[in-house]
Amino acid sequence: MSHTVHPYAHRLGIIRDWKSRWFGVKGKYQSYLKGDILIREYLETRLRGMYVADINVERNEKILRIIIKTSRPGMIIGKSGEGATKIKAEIINLLRKNKALTTQELKIDIEEVKSPESNSAIVAYMIAEALEKRLPFRRVMKQTIDKVMMNRDVKGIRVYLGGRLGGAEMARVEELKKGRVPLQTLRADIDFATEKAHMTYGDIGIKVWIYKGDIFAEKNKQPQK
């Protein structure tokens, strides 16, 4: 029997890199892991609504670098960098409170995502935002899929919604797909994200898979020429 696996974890070490990258960890694994989890959980709630695509953490003996990828960097940075400075101070307080603060210098890098409509995390948040505005879920799904498929680099998309859709008494699942989404192909560049739409009658779960082509396709084409 086949098992449902996380598309990101399934490709780790093949076409994907780890989201936390550490150097010189000896004897600090526990505090580093605790710190990374705290940072990630805090930033996910703190930056909700700011179209954050990904949060990466890099550590070496001297520097702890947090890389925030977003389609709207101005919202996070704020006027003359005030926003980024405030977030930095809040993270230091959080780590100090939970006894996970190390002697490393904290740096925050904010990177811009060039095509937000081909990023699954941003697309999932856009769907959640539309559902929270009480728009009809079928229309939201269709419009989102059409908008995403207009991007050149996108070959396929699949959207899943689960919960009390349309305010119904009984929870159910709706799914829409366009193009190809080959989940078993390890070289397939599949961007996957989950999100929750917080409704008055409960949360609606959202899953988005975006297929952007095979990563080794160009290498395979070259010998034929």
N, C-alpha and C positions, 0 to 999 in steps of 0.2 A: 504493500500500500504506500502511496506517496504521502509525504508530510508537508504541511504548509510551513514554509520557512520565510524568514524576513529577507526581502530582496537585497537589502544592504549587507546584512551579516553573511548571507550566502555567497557574496562576491568579495569578502574581505581577503586581502592578500592576492587577489587575482586581478581585478580592475579597480578595487576600492582601497583606500588607505584608512587607518584608524582615526577616529575623531579626537582622541587624546594621544599625544605623542610625547613621551618622556625620555630624558637622557640623564644618566647618573642617578638611579633610583635607590641604590643600596640602602636597605633598612628603613625606607620612607614610604613603602608601598601603601600602608594603611592610611596615613595622613593625606597622601596625594590623592588616593581614590575617594576618600571622604570629601576632600576639598573640591574635586572635579564634579562630583554628584551635586554638592551644594550649589556650586556656581551655575551649573546647567539648569537645575530646578528653579533657582532664583531668577535667572535671566529669562527663562521661558515665560514666567508669569509677569515679570517686570516689563518686558518688551513686547507683550501681546498687543497686537494692533499696529506694530511698527514694521510689519512685513519682513520678519527675520527668516532667512532661508536656512541658516546653519550656524552652529556655535562650535568652534574648535578650540582645543586647549593644547598649548605647547609648553613644556617645562624643561629647563636644564638646571644646573646647580645655582645659577645666579638670577635667572629671569623666569617669571611665570607670564606667558603671553596668552591673552584671550582674543581669538579672532571671531568677530561677529560679521556674518555675511548678510546683507540686507539690500532691498531694492530702493529703500528711502533712507540713505545715510544721514541726510540733514536732520531728520526727526530725532535720531539718536545723539548726534554730535551736539546739536543745539547751537545757540548764539555764541560765537567765538569759543566753542569747545566746552561750554558749561555742562552740557548734558553728559558728555563722556567723563568729565572730572567727577561729577556727582555719582555716576554709576561705579566708578573706581573706588570712591570713598565708601559706598554702601557695601561693595564686595569685601573690602578689607574689614569692615565692622562685622559682617556676617561670618567670615572665617575666624575672626578673633573670638566672637561669641561662642562658636562651636568648636573652639580649640583645634582648628585645622590650619591656622596661619603659620606659614613658613618664613624663613628669612629672605626668600626670593623677592626681587623687585617686580611689582605688578605693572604690566603694560596692556593696554586695550587697543587693538587694531580694528578699524571698521572698514570693511571692503564692500564695494558696490556690486550687486548682481546685475549683469548687463541685460539679460532677457528674463524678466521675472515671470512671464507667462509660460515659460518652459521649465520652471522650477516647481516641484511637487509641493513643497512646504508652503510656498506663497499661494499657489493655486488652491490648496486645501483651506488656507485661511480666508481666501476670497469667497469660497463657497460658504464657510461658517458665518462670515460677516453678512452675506446675502440672506442666509436662513434666519439669522438673528433679527433681520429687518422685516421678517415675516413674508418674504417673497415665496411664491409657489416653488416647491423643491424640484419638480420636473423641469420647469423653465430654467431654473438656476443651473441644473446639471447640463441641459442641452446647450445653453448659451456659453457656459464655461468650456465644454468640450470643443465647440466650434471655434472659440477664441484661441484655445491652446493649439488646435490643429492648424491654425493659420501660420504658425511659426515653421520656418523651413527645417529646423533641426529636429522637429518632433515627428516621429513615425507612427505613434499610437498612444492612446490614453484610455485608462479605465478608471471609473469613479464609482465608489460604493458608499451608500448612505444606510445607516441602521439606527432604528429608534422609533419614537412616536412621530412618524412623518405626517405632516399636515395636521398635527394635533390629535391624531386618531387614538382611540382607547387602547388598541392593541399594537405593540411594537412590531415592525416588519423591516424587510431589507429591500432596497432598490439598487440596481446596478446598471450602468451604461458603459458601453465600450465603443471605441472608434479606432480603426487601424489595427496594427499588430502589437501585442504585448507578450513576447516570448519569455516567460518567467524561468524556464528550465535552462535556457542558453546562458552559460556563465559569462561569455564575452559581451552579452547584451547590456548596454548602458541603461539600466532601469532606475529611475529616480522614484523613491517611494516615501510617502509621508502620511501621518495620521493627525487628525485634529478633532476637536469637539466644538459643537455649536451649543452654547448654553441657552436653552429655552426655558420658559416659565414652567412647562410641564415635564421637564427633564432634559438631559443631554442627548444630542444626536451625534453619533459617531461618523466620522468621515475618513475614507481612505482614498488615496490617489496614487496611481501608478502611471508614470510617463516614460515611454520608450523613445530613446534618442539615437537608435542605430547601434551597430556592433562596433566595439572599440578597435578590433584588429582588422576590420574590413579593408582599410586602405593598404595595409601590408600584404594582404592576400591578393589584391588586384595587381600589384606592381609586377610580379613575375610574368603575368599574362601579356603585358605590353612588350 
